[in-house]
Amino acid sequence: MPELPEVQTIINELSPIIIGKNLVKIEEFRENTLINQQKISYLGQINTIFRRGKYIIITTDQKLQIIIHLRMTGKLIYTENLTSSSSHMRAHLIFSDHSKLIFDDVRTFGQITIAPLNQQIKSLDILGAEPFSNDFSTEYLWQKFRKRKAPIKNILLNQTIIAGLGNIYVNEILFACQIHPAVPTNSLNKKQIGAIISNTIKILKKAIKYNGTTISDYKRVDNKSGKFQNFLKIYQKTECPKCGNPVSRIKQAGRSTFFCYSCQNNPHKPLKSKNNG
């Protein structure tokens, strides 16, 4: 699933291409791809494109918002050839200059929502702090963490707490922090929370710099792959880059977790500090 760095890469690449273009129509090729579709003859000129969590939000001068969620396998492919298609095209956004943006999705979980700009969207309203915002602070996470006993890996994946993180980057963040993914969230102290914040920002920025991680389906808008997979330290690895020991793998919340039992805290032993700063 495209996570924050992949979605941000898509936005960075699309911004200079589509802002200012006139969006003529959005055509659906598979049922339930477009949500809240209205009968609009002209969608308007693209004003902005930005990200909230893993969502891509496009606004137009007709006071409309087009919200794209790529989910598991969705991708956006920009082409100047109106007749271009793709193997799993579910919809396309047509511009007045005959260029278009193809919404391709193998597993068909992704969706596009068209709504008035002032309409509240529940899926966006419930999202937690953005990792690059001032809201993403030690005090914020301390308040969110201190009453939760669930494993820290599961909590970091909770979009209502931190918006945009997914399985790949949470594995990398916890390895960088030397925190075992199964430790109870409320056992972490403020120093460890601070490490989560700093490593989250550092890893996400580097991933964006290298245009995201391509392991299976994610592709950039020119259909090229990202390069951050070349810098992953623990996800899908067999040997720890720090100590050389075998990497452990467990299932958490239905996802694979990779960690080093030697370098990351043992969940069967208490951490040095509990519930304090």
KAKA-V469528 format. One record per backbone hydrogen bond with DSSP energy under -0.5 kcal/mol. CO is the residue of the C=O (numbers start at 1). NH is the residue of the N-H. E is the energy in kcal/mol with one decimal. If there is no record, write none. Layout:
{{CO/NH/E} {CO/NH/E}}
This chain:
{{3/6/-0.5} {3/7/-2.6} {4/8/-2.8} {5/9/-2.1} {6/10/-2.1} {7/11/-2.1} {8/12/-2.8} {9/13/-2.0} {10/14/-2.2} {11/15/-2.6} {12/16/-0.6} {14/17/-1.2} {14/18/-2.8} {15/19/-1.6} {18/21/-2.4} {21/23/-0.6} {21/46/-3.0} {22/24/-0.8} {22/96/-2.3} {23/43/-1.1} {23/44/-0.9} {25/94/-3.0} {27/92/-1.8} {30/33/-1.3} {33/112/-3.0} {35/114/-2.1} {38/40/-1.7} {39/41/-0.5} {43/62/-0.5} {44/23/-3.0} {45/61/-1.8} {46/20/-2.0} {48/59/-2.3} {50/57/-3.1} {52/55/-2.3} {54/70/-0.6} {55/52/-1.9} {55/57/-0.5} {56/58/-0.5} {56/68/-3.2} {57/50/-2.4} {58/66/-3.2} {59/47/-2.9} {59/48/-1.1} {60/63/-1.3} {63/117/-2.7} {64/60/-2.0} {65/67/-0.6} {65/115/-2.3} {66/58/-2.6} {66/68/-0.6} {67/69/-0.5} {67/113/-2.9} {68/56/-2.7} {68/70/-0.5} {69/111/-1.8} {70/74/-1.9} {71/2/-0.8} {73/106/-0.6} {75/104/-2.6} {77/102/-3.1} {79/100/-2.9} {80/82/-0.7} {81/84/-1.8} {86/89/-1.1} {88/105/-2.6} {90/29/-3.7} {90/30/-1.1} {91/103/-3.0} {92/27/-2.4} {92/94/-0.6} {93/101/-2.1} {94/24/-2.1} {94/25/-1.3} {95/98/-2.0} {99/95/-2.5} {100/79/-2.5} {100/102/-0.5} {101/93/-2.6} {102/77/-2.2} {102/104/-0.8} {103/90/-3.1} {103/91/-1.3} {104/75/-2.5} {111/69/-2.6} {112/35/-3.2} {113/67/-2.9} {113/115/-0.5} {115/65/-3.0} {116/119/-1.8} {120/122/-0.6} {121/124/-1.3} {121/125/-2.4} {122/126/-1.8} {124/127/-1.2} {129/163/-2.4} {130/133/-2.1} {133/136/-1.0} {135/137/-1.8} {137/141/-2.3} {138/142/-2.5} {139/143/-2.1} {140/144/-1.7} {141/145/-2.8} {142/146/-2.2} {145/148/-2.1} {147/149/-0.6} {148/186/-1.7} {150/185/-2.4} {151/155/-1.7} {152/156/-2.4} {153/157/-1.0} {155/158/-1.2} {157/159/-0.7} {158/161/-1.8} {158/162/-2.1} {159/128/-3.0} {161/129/-1.7} {163/131/-0.6} {164/4/-2.3} {166/170/-2.1} {167/171/-2.0} {168/172/-1.8} {169/173/-2.6} {170/174/-2.4} {171/175/-1.8} {172/176/-2.2} {173/177/-1.9} {174/178/-0.6} {174/179/-2.4} {175/178/-0.9} {178/265/-1.0} {180/183/-1.4} {181/153/-2.0} {183/152/-2.2} {184/187/-1.9} {185/188/-1.5} {189/193/-2.1} {190/194/-2.4} {191/195/-1.7} {192/196/-2.0} {193/197/-2.2} {194/198/-2.5} {195/199/-2.5} {196/200/-2.1} {197/201/-2.2} {198/202/-2.2} {199/203/-2.7} {200/204/-2.4} {201/205/-2.3} {202/206/-1.9} {203/207/-2.4} {204/208/-2.3} {205/209/-2.2} {206/210/-1.6} {207/212/-3.3} {208/211/-2.0} {210/227/-2.6} {210/228/-0.6} {212/214/-0.5} {212/227/-0.7} {212/228/-2.8} {213/215/-0.7} {220/223/-2.1} {221/78/-2.2} {224/220/-3.5} {227/230/-1.7} {228/231/-2.5} {229/232/-0.7} {234/237/-2.1} {238/247/-2.1} {240/244/-1.6} {245/240/-3.2} {248/259/-2.0} {250/257/-3.3} {252/255/-2.3} {255/252/-2.9} {257/250/-2.1} {259/248/-3.1} {259/261/-0.6} {260/264/-2.5} {266/269/-1.6} {276/190/-1.1}}
